[in-house]
Amino acid sequence: MRRVLSVVLILILVSCQVYALGENRLYSMAGYEADTAGHVWDDNLFFRRMTEKTGVEFTFHQETSSEEWTRYKQNLLKGEDLPDVLFKAELTPQETESLYAAGILIDLKPYLETSAPNLYALLKSNPEWEKDITLNDGAIAALPQINPLTSNNLIWINATWLHRLNLDMPATAEELTEVLRAFRDQDPNRNGQKDEVPLVFTGMFDLRFLAHAFGFIGNDFYVEVNDDGQLIMDLQQDGYRDFLAWLHDMHTEKLLDSGGLTSLDSTRQITDSKATINYGIVFGPTCMSMVPSSAVSDYDVLLPLQYNGKQVYRELLGDIIRGTFAITRACENPGDLLKWVDELYAEEGCFLATTGKLGEEYELTSDGLWYWVDDLETVQSSVLKDATIAEGSATPLYMAAEYQMNFDDDSTRRTIEQVSAVKKFARLPYPLVSLTEEERKVIGEVWPRLGEWCEIRLAWFVTGEKELTDENWADFQKGMNDLGLDRVMTVLRQAMERRK
């Protein structure tokens, strides 16, 4: 009898093993993907290929409305009908903190070394990245997208004009001023008309990226960590007054676009490939934000201008996009899902998410460069939509610089190489931090009014509507303090100290 039972048990165990090997492990996934991306997760080849690779399969709850996704995330706090995982989650730092504090999200840090070795290695090799995603209590509740070449607001100069006028690439604020005067006066587009606009910009946001020429790279709060590790407010520095005086002089000399402080890019963007190009300098991730693709080869990125012998530039976003992937307490095997997502922090997984499958959506040249199998129109209309997942909301993955620079297209590679050249000098002004609820309340109360107040007066100083006298500068400093600048600086200092 015992022998019969043993045989039966063996048969049961074997059948269970066969079932386990033959069936995928099923989990539930919720996330956000705007309609504009075109991805339908149920039908997307990326998920099917990941299932073949990992044995993990999902049922999907895909929201396509930003408002509905925000509501969905808020409802997670009820703790009912939780999905196993949030993917392309767009979790704000506040949402991540709240969901983790409520016990909805789990701490992923204990699992990373064994279940996510690719990501673990990246974080250990780049400790700042680990700090970027770590909560105040040391937990890691959500995983990031890592991209060392994220978009930045770069300065693009018409190198064709420089060549025609026999001018060198400017290296200082003074040299840039001379180049802009030549663009204004010497008819570099050779149409016999004085229609050149030396420097095109949109609002104070663009002009702030010129402050590096005076050593300033402040973030959206105009704050930065200086070389001594101290947090400073740029607008409180006398050197920033010198920067504003320089902008005012250029405005007076008509070197700056007269519509820069009053009109949108879309009203001044040159879209006709046959139009005469009359822009000397433009701002943007690429110059195509203001000129047609036919003129891209005319523009080179302007490397950071020197100030006191140094070059520095503001990093706009940093390498990390937080809150792209999280696991809830409903998941019975978090390690399984971490192994799944860890594939995306390796080269093959990055290609699978962004480009597709080798031999089907893309191929490699003998030099190791990659190219699309289909024409770009087909890629845009169907391949990115049906076979990849990275377009749209931020995806948890590591997009290595080499991947981006190895695309087999001379124009794209030239642009990326120039972006990389600026990256060598770029620095995030203020680190990614986690604010407490009370700190967020202070920022929310003070900054909207203070920030708008500052922007208006900075524009006045540039245009001359308000003269940059000692008295007016002192009034500006007093006004910032009266509106609560000290409270903002206290919050930002506290958060920075905690991160250390």
MARFILUM-765653 format. One record per residue (C-alpha): residue in three letters; x, y, z. Coordinates in steps of 0.02 Angstrom, whole numbers, padded with zeros to 5 digits, always signed. Example, Ala and Ser with C-alpha at 12.3 -4.5 7.8 and 13.67 -1.06 7.14 Angstrom:
<nodes>
ALA+00615-00225+00390
SER+00684-00053+00357
</nodes>
This chain:
<nodes>
MET+00000+00000+00000
ARG+00140+00118+00044
ARG+00223+00082-00124
VAL+00062+00124-00217
LEU+00048+00288-00119
SER+00230+00329-00158
VAL+00202+00300-00342
VAL+00046+00407-00338
LEU+00138+00547-00247
ILE+00280+00540-00374
LEU+00156+00550-00517
ILE+00071+00698-00434
LEU+00237+00788-00408
VAL+00291+00755-00587
SER+00126+00817-00654
CYS+00141+00974-00547
GLN+00316+01006-00613
VAL+00258+00982-00792
TYR+00115+01103-00758
ALA+00234+01229-00681
LEU+00351+01218-00829
GLY+00212+01226-00956
GLU+00108+01367-00882
ASN+00153+01550-00863
ARG+00144+01634-00693
LEU-00002+01754-00700
TYR-00003+01925-00616
SER-00110+02082-00627
MET-00037+02246-00690
ALA-00109+02422-00686
GLY-00035+02577-00766
TYR-00057+02732-00871
GLU-00032+02753-01057
ALA-00105+02903-01147
ASP-00203+02871-01307
THR-00074+02972-01403
ALA+00057+02835-01376
GLY-00054+02709-01465
HIS-00003+02561-01356
VAL-00135+02431-01318
TRP-00055+02324-01185
ASP-00164+02171-01216
ASP-00101+02160-01395
ASN+00075+02233-01380
LEU+00217+02121-01439
PHE+00330+02182-01299
PHE+00228+02095-01166
ARG+00213+01935-01267
ARG+00400+01929-01294
MET+00433+01963-01111
THR+00318+01819-01067
GLU+00416+01704-01182
LYS+00577+01764-01100
THR+00524+01758-00917
GLY+00368+01651-00903
VAL+00277+01797-00822
GLU+00108+01845-00895
PHE-00011+01986-00849
THR-00191+02036-00849
PHE-00198+02223-00881
HIS-00289+02373-00812
GLN-00230+02509-00932
GLU-00290+02687-00902
THR-00279+02807-01049
SER-00342+02963-00960
SER-00224+03059-00845
GLU-00369+03111-00736
GLU-00434+02933-00720
TRP-00260+02868-00680
THR-00239+02998-00543
ARG-00407+02943-00472
TYR-00355+02761-00484
LYS-00196+02795-00385
GLN-00295+02888-00253
ASN-00415+02741-00237
LEU-00270+02623-00205
LEU-00262+02696-00030
LYS-00423+02602+00009
GLY-00324+02441-00008
GLU-00460+02354-00109
ASP-00437+02252-00269
LEU-00253+02293-00278
PRO-00155+02245-00434
ASP+00009+02153-00409
VAL+00112+02286-00495
LEU+00104+02465-00556
PHE+00193+02489-00723
LYS+00224+02656-00811
ALA+00149+02715-00649
GLU+00193+02901-00653
LEU+00198+02901-00464
THR+00242+03072-00395
PRO+00359+03073-00244
GLN+00209+03119-00137
GLU+00105+02975-00204
THR+00247+02852-00178
GLU+00270+02911+00001
SER+00083+02903+00039
LEU+00056+02731-00036
TYR+00209+02661+00051
ALA+00161+02738+00219
ALA-00013+02661+00201
GLY+00062+02489+00172
ILE+00000+02479-00007
LEU+00173+02477-00087
ILE+00310+02364-00022
ASP+00494+02402+00006
LEU+00589+02331-00143
LYS+00762+02363-00074
PRO+00781+02193+00015
TYR+00747+02102-00149
LEU+00860+02197-00267
GLU+01025+02108-00243
THR+00955+01933-00277
SER+00805+01969-00389
ALA+00862+02124-00486
PRO+01050+02104-00510
ASN+01058+02219-00663
LEU+00976+02364-00573
TYR+01069+02326-00412
ALA+01236+02338-00502
LEU+01186+02504-00582
LEU+01137+02578-00414
LYS+01294+02519-00326
SER+01401+02590-00466
ASN+01306+02756-00456
PRO+01264+02791-00273
GLU+01178+02955-00317
TRP+01049+02859-00419
GLU+01010+02752-00268
LYS+00990+02908-00160
ASP+00873+02980-00292
ILE+00747+02838-00270
THR+00766+02808-00083
LEU+00632+02870+00037
ASN+00670+02959+00199
ASP+00664+02797+00301
GLY+00784+02707+00182
ALA+00653+02609+00085
ILE+00641+02597-00105
ALA+00457+02590-00147
ALA+00466+02627-00333
LEU+00593+02596-00471
PRO+00654+02724-00598
GLN+00692+02749-00779
ILE+00878+02784-00795
ASN+00937+02884-00944
PRO+01109+02969-00940
LEU+01059+03073-01092
THR+00891+03144-01042
SER+00829+03296-01137
ASN+00897+03466-01091
ASN+00864+03644-01144
LEU+01019+03672-01250
ILE+01082+03825-01343
TRP+01098+03798-01532
ILE+01198+03921-01636
ASN+01195+03942-01825
ALA+01367+03874-01869
THR+01337+03909-02054
TRP+01325+04094-02011
LEU+01483+04084-01908
HIS+01574+04009-02056
ARG+01508+04138-02179
LEU+01561+04281-02067
ASN+01729+04200-02026
LEU+01687+04197-01840
ASP+01748+04077-01707
MET+01629+03987-01591
PRO+01605+04105-01443
ALA+01678+04047-01278
THR+01628+04187-01157
ALA+01482+04306-01130
GLU+01582+04447-01209
GLU+01622+04344-01364
LEU+01441+04290-01380
THR+01386+04472-01378
GLU+01507+04511-01521
VAL+01443+04363-01622
LEU+01262+04418-01598
ARG+01307+04593-01658
ALA+01383+04518-01815
PHE+01226+04414-01843
ARG+01123+04573-01828
ASP+01228+04682-01942
GLN+01317+04576-02074
ASP+01173+04490-02167
PRO+01230+04311-02129
ASN+01081+04233-02219
ARG+01133+04329-02376
ASN+00960+04385-02430
GLY+01002+04570-02436
GLN+00880+04612-02296
LYS+00907+04654-02114
ASP+00789+04519-02054
GLU+00904+04416-01944
VAL+00852+04384-01764
PRO+01015+04355-01670
LEU+00945+04262-01519
VAL+00771+04183-01512
PHE+00699+04133-01344
THR+00537+04099-01254
GLY+00516+04188-01088
MET+00632+04195-00940
PHE+00643+04005-00939
ASP+00758+04004-01091
LEU+00858+04156-01036
ARG+00897+04072-00870
PHE+01001+03944-00965
LEU+01117+04086-01014
ALA+01153+04122-00830
HIS+01288+03988-00838
ALA+01394+04121-00924
PHE+01401+04205-00753
GLY+01422+04043-00656
PHE+01238+04012-00611
ILE+01138+03853-00647
GLY+00992+03870-00525
ASN+00841+03755-00541
ASP+00659+03807-00556
PHE+00670+03882-00381
TYR+00828+03976-00433
VAL+00927+03875-00305
GLU+01084+03770-00325
VAL+01217+03684-00222
ASN+01381+03778-00245
ASP+01557+03706-00253
ASP+01568+03713-00064
GLY+01412+03607-00044
GLN+01308+03754+00017
LEU+01132+03789-00045
ILE+01118+03962-00121
MET+00979+04065-00199
ASP+01044+04135-00364
LEU+00932+04289-00357
GLN+01015+04342-00195
GLN+01188+04348-00275
ASP+01264+04508-00344
GLY+01331+04409-00491
TYR+01153+04373-00546
ARG+01123+04559-00553
ASP+01271+04569-00673
PHE+01189+04433-00778
LEU+01026+04531-00787
ALA+01121+04690-00835
TRP+01202+04592-00978
LEU+01032+04534-01039
HIS+00966+04712-01028
ASP+01110+04777-01133
MET+01076+04644-01266
HIS+00891+04685-01263
THR+00932+04870-01288
GLU+01046+04829-01435
LYS+00907+04723-01514
LEU+01010+04564-01502
LEU+00867+04474-01415
ASP+00704+04426-01500
SER+00579+04566-01469
GLY+00439+04438-01449
GLY+00532+04325-01330
LEU+00442+04385-01175
THR+00270+04400-01251
SER+00240+04264-01382
LEU+00248+04074-01395
ASP+00371+03968-01492
SER+00231+03904-01602
THR+00199+04078-01672
ARG+00382+04099-01722
GLN+00432+03923-01771
ILE+00495+03909-01950
THR+00410+03757-02027
ASP+00432+03789-02214
SER+00587+03695-02275
LYS+00607+03824-02414
ALA+00596+03976-02300
THR+00745+04088-02270
ILE+00822+04046-02102
ASN+00842+04205-02001
TYR+00879+04139-01826
GLY+01054+04147-01753
ILE+01028+04058-01586
VAL+00882+03951-01531
PHE+00845+03849-01374
GLY+00779+03673-01356
PRO+00823+03488-01341
THR+00862+03503-01527
CYS+00855+03653-01644
MET+00701+03577-01727
SER+00594+03662-01596
MET+00617+03821-01698
VAL+00684+03777-01872
PRO+00636+03643-02000
SER+00729+03479-02017
SER+00809+03544-02177
ALA+00905+03672-02072
VAL+00964+03556-01934
SER+01137+03535-02010
ASP+01162+03723-02000
TYR+01160+03722-01810
ASP+01286+03663-01682
VAL+01262+03656-01495
LEU+01348+03799-01405
LEU+01461+03724-01272
PRO+01448+03807-01101
LEU+01527+03978-01098
GLN+01675+04003-00983
TYR+01662+04101-00822
ASN+01819+04129-00720
GLY+01901+03992-00822
LYS+01765+03863-00783
GLN+01622+03789-00884
VAL+01460+03730-00805
TYR+01283+03705-00868
ARG+01116+03666-00790
GLU+01058+03486-00799
LEU+00871+03502-00825
LEU+00805+03331-00773
GLY+00949+03225-00714
ASP+00973+03041-00755
ILE+00825+02977-00654
ILE+00638+02978-00683
ARG+00560+02916-00522
GLY+00401+02817-00492
THR+00390+02708-00648
PHE+00368+02535-00566
ALA+00303+02477-00397
ILE+00240+02316-00319
THR+00092+02311-00201
ARG+00061+02203-00048
ALA-00059+02097-00152
CYS+00088+02016-00241
GLU+00133+01847-00165
ASN+00300+01833-00255
PRO+00383+02005-00273
GLY+00547+01925-00325
ASP+00464+01855-00481
LEU+00407+02026-00539
LEU+00575+02105-00497
LYS+00662+01975-00604
TRP+00540+02021-00743
VAL+00573+02208-00734
ASP+00761+02183-00708
GLU+00770+02122-00888
LEU+00737+02303-00939
TYR+00891+02365-00848
ALA+01001+02262-00966
GLU+01041+02297-01149
GLU+00929+02163-01226
GLY+00779+02216-01122
CYS+00807+02399-01165
PHE+00805+02355-01349
LEU+00648+02251-01325
ALA+00558+02397-01242
THR+00619+02536-01356
THR+00659+02456-01524
GLY+00587+02281-01535
LYS+00666+02114-01577
LEU+00828+02087-01670
GLY+00793+02018-01843
GLU+00613+02079-01843
GLU+00603+02264-01800
TYR+00789+02305-01807
GLU+00955+02239-01873
LEU+01139+02270-01837
THR+01273+02330-01956
SER+01446+02251-01962
ASP+01504+02399-01856
GLY+01379+02359-01719
LEU+01261+02502-01760
TRP+01074+02466-01760
TYR+00942+02519-01885
TRP+00757+02495-01912
VAL+00705+02359-02035
ASP+00556+02462-02093
ASP+00555+02639-02160
LEU+00533+02779-02032
GLU+00353+02810-02083
THR+00308+02629-02043
VAL+00408+02638-01882
GLN+00311+02792-01826
SER+00141+02727-01880
SER+00148+02547-01819
VAL+00313+02477-01754
LEU+00330+02593-01604
LYS+00146+02571-01566
ASP+00129+02383-01584
ALA+00301+02309-01549
THR+00379+02423-01417
ILE+00322+02502-01254
ALA+00441+02645-01213
GLU+00348+02785-01301
GLY+00224+02880-01192
SER+00234+02867-01004
ALA+00407+02835-00932
THR+00454+02650-00933
PRO+00563+02568-00800
LEU+00725+02533-00894
TYR+00906+02584-00916
MET+00934+02675-01080
ALA+01122+02672-01096
ALA+01207+02814-01188
GLU+01286+02684-01304
TYR+01115+02625-01360
GLN+01066+02800-01410
MET+01232+02841-01495
ASN+01235+02680-01595
PHE+01084+02718-01703
ASP+01138+02705-01885
ASP+01089+02880-01939
ASP+01220+03015-01961
SER+01106+03161-01918
THR+01039+03079-01759
ARG+01210+03024-01704
ARG+01280+03199-01733
THR+01143+03274-01623
ILE+01170+03147-01484
GLU+01358+03174-01489
GLN+01330+03360-01464
VAL+01208+03329-01322
SER+01340+03216-01243
ALA+01470+03354-01259
VAL+01364+03470-01151
LYS+01328+03329-01030
LYS+01511+03329-00979
PHE+01487+03502-00903
ALA+01306+03485-00845
ARG+01261+03469-00662
LEU+01094+03448-00575
PRO+01078+03608-00472
TYR+00984+03526-00329
PRO+00969+03340-00293
LEU+00810+03238-00303
VAL+00739+03234-00127
SER+00588+03170-00033
LEU+00489+03307+00053
THR+00382+03279+00206
GLU+00197+03324+00200
GLU+00231+03482+00301
GLU+00373+03533+00185
ARG+00264+03508+00032
LYS+00132+03617+00115
VAL+00257+03759+00139
ILE+00317+03750-00041
GLY+00138+03745-00104
GLU+00090+03897-00002
VAL+00241+04006-00040
TRP+00317+03966-00209
PRO+00173+03991-00334
ARG+00156+04173-00284
LEU+00341+04204-00251
GLY+00397+04121-00414
GLU+00276+04221-00520
TRP+00323+04382-00430
CYS+00508+04352-00466
GLU+00481+04307-00649
ILE+00384+04466-00683
ARG+00517+04577-00605
LEU+00660+04487-00689
ALA+00575+04522-00856
TRP+00558+04705-00805
PHE+00745+04714-00769
VAL+00785+04638-00939
THR+00672+04755-01038
GLY+00715+04909-00935
GLU+00537+04932-00874
LYS+00620+04936-00703
GLU+00798+05002-00697
LEU+00931+04895-00610
THR+00978+05027-00483
ASP+01044+04988-00308
GLU+00878+05043-00236
ASN+00773+04934-00352
TRP+00887+04784-00324
ALA+00871+04807-00135
ASP+00682+04818-00152
PHE+00685+04657-00254
GLN+00781+04569-00116
LYS+00662+04633+00017
GLY+00510+04582-00085
MET+00571+04402-00100
ASN+00598+04392+00088
ASP+00429+04470+00125
LEU+00345+04336+00016
GLY+00426+04194+00114
LEU+00589+04153+00028
ASP+00670+04105+00194
ARG+00535+03973+00223
VAL+00570+03894+00053
MET+00757+03893+00082
THR+00735+03813+00254
VAL+00632+03672+00178
LEU+00756+03641+00038
ARG+00904+03640+00157
GLN+00818+03517+00274
ALA+00775+03399+00132
MET+00952+03406+00063
GLU+01028+03369+00234
ARG+00916+03216+00256
ARG+00972+03147+00089
LYS+01154+03147+00144
</nodes>
